[in-house]
Amino acid sequence: MAERRIGRKTRAARQGYALVTVTARDANGFVHHYDEIETPIGSLHEAVAVMQLHSTGTEAAHRESGTA
């Protein structure tokens, strides 16, 4: 296994899956780290699509272009 920069061992996801690590910063500046998750690629795509649909950046872009 390869060594990560922070010293943990990396592992490969199974066929059709992805290893995902999520880090989020909330409105108060707190950072939330979630453990590595092995998830189906389709679930990853759906989750990212939902986050993009609900993002304030996407809403602002739609308001500017007049498509909302």
N, C-alpha and C positions, 0 to 999 in steps of 0.2 A: 504494500500500500504506500501511496505517496504521503509525504509529510506536509501538512499545511503550515502556513507562516506562523500560526499561533501554537503549533506543536501538536495538534490533534491529528489523528490518522484520518485520511479521506477514504471513502468507500464509493463504489460504483453502484448506481441504481440498477434494478432489474430491467429487463427488456420491457419497454412501454411505460416505464415509470421515470420520475425525476426526483432528485433529492433537492429539497427546498429549505432554505433558511430565511426566516422573516424577521426583520428588524423594523420597528415602527416608532416614530416620535409623535407624541400627542401634543395638544394645544398648550400644555403647561411645560413642554420641553422635556418631559420624561421619556426615556428610551425604553422600549419593550422588546426583549429578545425572545424568540421562540425557538425551541429545540428543532433540530433538523427533522424534516418530515419526508417520508418517501410516499409519493402520491402518484396516481395515474396521470399521464401527460394530459389527457382530456380534462380532468378535474382542475389541473393547473391552468389550462387555457381558459376554462369557464370562470374560475375565480378571478383571474386577471381581467377578463372582460367585464365582470361585474364591478370590480374596483374602478376600472376606467369609466364605465357608464355613470358611476356615482361620484366621480372626482370633480372637485370644484374647477380644476383646469379645463376639463372637458366642457362643463357647463358654460364657462366664460367664453370658450372658443365658439360654441354654438350661438351664444348671444351676439357675439361680434359679427358672425357670418349671417345672422338672421335666419338660421335653419331650425331654431328651437321652437 
